Structures are given as C-alpha cells and as structure tokens.
Amino acid sequence: MAKTLQAVRGMRDIPPDQTPLWHFLENGVKRVLDAYGYREIRMPLLESTDLFKRSIGEVTDIVEKEMYTFADRNGDSLTLRPEGTAGCVRAGIELGLLHNQVQRVWYQGPMFRHERPQKGRFRQFHQIGVESYGLPGPDIDLEVILITARIWRELGINDLQLQLNTLGTPQERAEYRKVLVDYLSPRKEALDEDSRRRLESNPLRILDSKNPDMEELIAAAPTLSDHLGEASREHFQRLTQGLDGLGVAYTVNPRLVRGLDYYSRTVFEWVTRALGAQGTVCAGGRYDGLVEQLGGRATPAVGFAMGVERLVALLEASPPGYHEDPHLYLIPGGAEDEPAAMQLAETLRDQVSGVRLLLHCGGGGFKGKFKKADRSGAAHALILGERERAEGVVAVKPLRDAGEQRDMTAAELTAFCRRLVKDGLAENGQPKGNNG
C-alpha cells in the first residue's frame, strides 16, 4: 500500500465546516472597506527575492531565517511572499498607480514564513492588508485605524486593545539608534544571543524582545520619543487627538517598534490576551520611504495587515452564529422524479438570488433521503414525488421546528424561498444563516 501523503508541516487544510467562519470574516471586512472606498488589488504569491531584501531589510528575522527562497530554472532567486506590503508597492510602481495619485487599496491571501508552527501561527498563513498611498497627514493614519476599529465592531470582536507609537523620521531614528547603542553596549553581557547580534545591525528590534530576563534593561533604555523633531511630535499629537475625539481607546507603547525596517512615524498594533503568546492580530503604520526605496518616486504611504487565522481563532472562542447550511434540501421521490427535481432546483436558483439549495443525489430509500436532509442542516425539505408532480405542487416540510408539512405551487414556493433568504439577513445586511 502506498504511503499516505500529508500536508507539509506548518501548512493546513481548512475543512468545509470551518470555511463559513472564514467567509463571515472576509465578507465583514469587505463591507467595511467598501464603506471607506477602498478597492481590491491582487498580486502574485511569488516575487523576486531582492524585493524583500530591499523592503523588509536584510538584517531581519524574516529575511535571514524565515523566507521560502529558491532558484528557478533560469537561476533567478524567487521568494514566496512573507508579507503583502512590498508586493503591493511593487505592483503600484509597475502599474503606474502611485505617482501624483491617491490610492486606497486592499488585498487578501496566503503568506509564507518558515517559522516554528504553533497555535495561531502557521508557515502558510493568511492576511488581509490595507494600504493608502499619496496622503502625508495624520488624518489618513487616523482613517486606517478607524477602519480596524470598525471591522472589530462589524465582526463582534471585543477583546482587543490598541497600542500606538511613533518612530519619527529615518533621520531621527538614526540619531536615536546611536543613543541606544551607547546605552546597550556597556550592558552587552546582559543581552541574549539574538539581541547581541542585533546590537550593531538593528538595535531598535532589541526593544521588542519578549525575553523576561531583559525586561528591566529594556524598561530603563532611552526612549525614541525624547529624540523626535517638532514635525513628528505634531503628527503624532494630531493622530492621538483624533482618536480621543472619536472615542477610540489606545495605549501609547514607547517600545513598539514593529519588525520591518520600512516603518516611519506612526506604528500601531491591536493585541489580545485571549490567544496566549500570539497576541497581535493586526499591525501596521506609516512607511513613507518605501516607494522610493523600491524605485518609485517619493510617495507617502500607510497601511496595516491583519492575521486571518488569529481572528478566526477569536471568532471560534465566541461564535457569531453564522453558518452556511442550506436553506432547502430537495428530495425526488424516485428515479422517475429526478429530472423534474433537477429542473425545479435550477429554476429556484434562477429565480431566488442567494438561495442555498441542496439537491439529493445518489438515489436510495425515502427514509434514508430524509436522514440526509436532516444531517445537511437545511431548514426545510422539499419533496417532489409522483403525487406532487401530478398535482403541480411541491411538499415543504420544516426540519428545524414543529411546523406542519404543506403543499405549495411554483409561485408560492418562489415567494417562500425569497422570504427564507431575506430572513437570513441581519439588519445590517450581514448573512447569519438559517438559525443565526
């Protein structure tokens, strides 16, 4: 017997009984982004390795340890995308979308990092990203944070806290880097191995260390906020004033630096304690220098990405009641009734937008067909047998309540199906299934 094949370590299947929760999340996010006027862009999964070296930074964990990189048959070095922003910028430059233009875009799809698989973190994971180009002020920073806050309300996720910081300009950060290195160098023996390696290459990442043995050392380090210029201070102040005015709660975290080199000024994260160590579910900020760094003209930019798996895990802990069970399960009485049943199913799908109708296939006895109808999760069974065809009706039997079976004409059945679909929508237009 051939060896049973399994998914590659760190990559997983999402079975049909779990995908409704993904649809609930994806559809909710899309509704919010539509409300703000953002448009979807789609980029390839494979990019030139140099794109990520130039954007993320060669001396980062992602580039040094985590990327899936290989040479193709032409000898070109390619990488499965570990994040979406660099590819989005590359596409914007290549397609001529950025110069002297304002663009608000979003994307979704799988990303790849060779990390140690653990709860909420996989080697193939999914992100929804939002990016805005061409707007330099704190008003657009505020807008993208408001989008995230509205997404949580749309999805019914409450256990999230917003952390906020500013990294200043690259010049201000360079000056602070010298101060930080001067502070850490005499204390090098107290640093762990990763931090000692980063001391010369990327010392700001030391501030983001989760090593409890370094907690006091990091807490006593000089803060970047003390080395900001007036323009950076004003940018951050206007952002926080906007959040205060709109009632969005936040915490200023001076140790929040983000793991990618391209960030400047505003950075933020939404975090939760409900997922253990993997507490960040959404993160982003401003990256005004990235477009120019990748060969375009200087363009202000800000955006964020949210981890779909982590948000799904939060939804699983407090399910929203949404599912995609069929509205109807159509049962032909016998083999001679199957052509008429197939025709009826197609007609209802033509006439009733959004109806979820499952047609019984595979024959079998009438009792067995009803068992399958019940197991399908459908709200009602439709029965089309010899009697029904002769009388020009369809029998409708409730499967989830104690209502009586009744006959309906074609017109009555169409109207009934439309009510089912309409009743399956919440007041805000959000699908909630038959029982939600």
N, C-alpha and C positions, 0 to 999 in steps of 0.2 A: 504494500500500500504506500502510495506517495506521501511524503511528509506534508502535514497540514501547514499551510502558509499563514502567517500572522502579519498584522500591521507593523511597520517599522517602529522601533522603540521611540516613544515620545510623540507619536502621531496616532490619532484615534478616529474611529468611526462615530458618527452621530446617528443613532438609530431613529426610525420613524416616530417612535413615541416621545422622543425628545425634541425633534425639529419644530413642533408647534411653539415651544417656548422661544426658540431662536427667531421664528417668524414674528412672534409677538414683539420681541425686542427690536428687530430690524425694521418692522413696519412702524413702530412707535417713533424710532429715531428719524425715519424718513419723513414722517408727518411734521415733526418739529423743524427739520431742516428745510422742508418745503415752505413752512410758515415764515422762515427768515430769508427766503430767496436764494438758497444755496443749490447748486447744480452738481450732478454726479459726473465724475471723471473716472475712467477705467485705465489702469496701467498694467504692463506685463509683470509677471512674477519674477522673471529673470532680468538682471541688469548687469552692466559692466561692473566688475569689482571695484574699479577705480572710482566709480560714483560714490560708493560708501566710504572708501578711504578718504576721499576729499571732503565729504559732508560730515560724517559722523566723527572722523578723526582716527588716525592710525593707532594712536595710543589710547584705545578704549577697549573695554572687555568685549564689546560686540565684534569689533574688527579683529582683535588679537585672538579671541578664543571661540567665538560663537557662530560665525558666519559659515554657511554651507557654500563653499567656493570650489570650483573645479575648472579645468581647461577643457574647452570644447574641441571638436575635431580640427578646427583651424588653429588651435593653440591659444585662443583668446581666453582670458580669465573672466569667468562669469560667476555671479552670486545670486542665490535665491534671496529675494528681498527680506532683510531683517526688520525693516520698518518702512513706512509709506511716504514720509515727507520728501526724502531725497528724490525718489522716483517721480513724485508729483511736481517738484520743481524742475527736474529734467524734462518732463513732458511739457510743462508750461513754457520753458525756453524753446524747446524744439518746435512746438506748435504755434509759437508766436502769440501766446496768450497773456504775457506779463508786461511787456514794455508799454509804459504810459497807459495802462489799463488797470481797472479794478476787477478782480476776480474773486468770487466766493464759491468754493468747490468742496465736494466731499467724495470719499471713496470707501470701499469696504473690501475685505478679502483676507486670504491667508498670508501670514508672515512666517519666517523660519529662523530659529536660533537654536544652536546645538548647546542647550543648557541641560542641567540635571532635571529630568521630569519630576514634578511634584504637583500637589493639589493646586489647581488653578493656573498651572504653568506647563505648557507643552512645547515640544520642538516645532510642531506646526500649530500656530495659534492664529486667532482671527482678530482683526482690528477694524474699527470704523474710525476714519480720520476726517478732520475738517480743517480746511486751510483758507486763509484770506490773504490776498496779495494787493499791494498798491496803496494801503492805508497806514500812515505812520503814527497816528494818535492813539491815546489810551481809550478812546471811545470804541474802537474795534476790539481791543483787548477785552473791554467790558462786555461787548456783544458775545464773543465766543464763550466767555464764562457764563453769561446768562443762558446761552443755548444749552450748555451742560446742565445747569440747574433746572431748566425746563424739561429736559429729557428725563431727569430723575423723577420729576412730578408726573410726567406722562406715563412712565413705567411703574409708578408706585413704589419706588425705592427711596427709603427714608434714612437708612443708617450710613450716611456719607458725610464727611467733613471736608471743607475746602481749605487747603494750605496754599499760601501765597508768598512769593518773594520777588525781589528784583536783582538781576545780575549786573545791571549797569551796561555801559558800552564795552566793547572789547578793550579799548584803551584803559578804562577804569579798572577792568578786571585784570589787566596785565600789571597795573600798579599794585593792586591788592595781592596778586599772586606773589610778588616779591616780599611783601609784608608777611604773608602766610608762610612762605618758605623760611624766612628768617625766624619765625616763631617755632616752626616744627623741626628744623634742622638740629638744634641742640637737644631735642627730645626724641631723636630718631630711634633710640633703643626702645621707646615705649610704643612704637608703631608696629602693626602686624606686617606680615610679608607683603601683602598687596599694597598697603599704604607706603611702605618704604620704596616700592617700585614706582609708585605714582608721585613720590615727592618731587622728582625732577621733571617728570613728563606731564602730569596732570594733577597738581596738588589740590585743586578745588574738590576733586572727587573724594578726597580723604574726609571731607566734612560730611559726606553722605554715607560714611561707613556705619554698618549696623553692629560692629564689634562692641559688646558692652565693656570690654576692658579699656577701650579708648574713649569712653563716654565723657569722663571728666576732662580729659585732654582737649577734646573737640569743643566742649562747652566753654572752655576758657580761651579759645582761639580768638584772634581779632575778627570782627565781623565786616563783611563787604559793605554793609550799609554806611559804615563810617568813612568809606572811601569813594562815595558817589558824588558826581557833579550835580549842579543845580538842575539841569535839564532832566537827568534821570530821576532825581528826587521828585520833581514836579510831575513827571509822567506817572510815577507810582502813586503819588498822593491823589491825583485826579482819578486814577483807577479805584483806589480804596474808597474815595468819596462817592463815586458812582455806585459801588457795591453797598455802601452804607445807606445811600439814598433809596435804593431799591430793596432794602431789607435782606440782602444775601449775606449770611453769616460766614466768616472766614477767620483764619488764624495766620498771622504773619510768622513764617518759619525761616529764620535767617540762615539755617543750614540746608535749605532746599536748593540744590544746585542743578539737578537733572543730570542724566548720564551721557548726554550728547553734546559735542563741542559747539554746535552751531547756535545754541540759545543765547539771547541777549535780552536785557531788561526783564520784562515780565516772565515769570515761570509760575506754574501752579500745578497742583495735584488734588484729586479727590480721593480720599482714603477711607477705609473702613476697618473695623476690628473684627468683623464677622468672618473673615477669611483667613485668620491666623497671620502668618508671616507675610503672605502675599496680599498686602493691604491696599495697594494702589490700583484703582480700577480705571482711572482716566488721568492723563497728564498732558501738559503742553506748555506753550509760551510763545514768545516772540523770537524770530530768527532773521533779523533784517539783513544780515550779511550773506546769507546762504545763496541767494540767487546769483549775486556777483561772484561768489566763491566757485560756483559751478559753471561760470562762463557767460552769464547773462548780465544785463545792466542792473545797477543797484536798485533794489526793489524791497520796500518794507513788507514784512510777512508775519503772520501769527496764526497759530492753529493748535490742534490737540488731537490725541488719539485715545480711544477707549478700548479696553480689552473685553472682547465679547464673552469669552469663556468665564471670566470673573463676574461679569454682570449676570450671566445666566446662572452662575452659582448662587448669587444673591437672590435672584428670582425663584430658584428652586427652594430656597430656605423659606420663602414667603410667596407661594404660587399666586399669580394674579387671576386664576380661574379661567384662563383662556386655553382652548384646545381647538382641534380641527376635526373632531369627529363628524361623520356625515350627518346632514340633515335627514336624509332618507336612504332606506335600503330597499331596492326594488326586487321583488321575488316573482319570477314567472312560475305559473302553476306547474307546467310540464314542458317537455321538449317542444311541443307544438305551439306553446305560448311564447317561446324565446324570441322569435323575430319581432312580434308585436311589442314585447318588453324592451327590446333594444331600440326600436323606433320611438317608444314613449320616452326612454331615457334621453335620447338625443333631442327630442322635441322640448323637453323640460329644460335641458341645458341651454338650448337656443333661446327660450322664452324668458328664463329667470336668471339674470346675471347674479353670480355669487352663490348659486345653489351648489351644495355638495351632495351628490347623489352616487351611491354605490350600487351597481347592478350585480345581482348574484350570477356567478358563472360557475360552471363545473357540475351542473345537474344535482342529483341526489334527491332524497325524500323530502316531503314538505316539512316534517318536524325538524330535520337537520338544517333546512334552509332558515327556519325561524331561529334556531340556536345561533347560526352565523350572523343573522340580522341583529340579534341581541348583543353578541360579542363585538360587533362593529362599533358600538357606541352611538348608533343612529337614534334620533329622537322618534322616528316613525318608520314603520314598514309599509311599503306599497305592495299590493298583491294584484297580479294580473293573471287570472286563470281563464278557463273556458267560459264560466258564467259571466265574469266581468267583461270579457270581450263581446259576448253575445248581447249584453245589456248596454254596452257603451260607457262603462264606468270603470273606476279603479277603487279597490278597497284600501282604506287608510287605517292602520292600526297603531295607536300610541304604544311605544316601548318603554317610556320612562315615567309614565303616570298611569292612573287608573281609568283614563278616558275610554269611551266605547269605540269599537270599530265602526266605520261608516263608509258608505259609497259616495264617490264624487265624480261628477262629469269632468271632461277635459278642462273646461273653463274654470270650474270650481277648484280643481287641483292646481291649476296655474296660479290662481289667486292665493290659495293656501300656501304654496311654496314661496311666493313673494312675501307673505307675512312672516314665514319662518326666517327668511333671510333678514328682513327688516328687524324682527325682534331679536336677532342675534347680534345687533349693533348697539353698543353703549351710546349714551347721549353725545359723546364727543366723537362718534364715528369709529370708535375702536372695536375691532372684532372681539367678541367674547365667547363665541361658540354657542352651542345649544343650551347648555346648562349653566353658562357663566353669568 
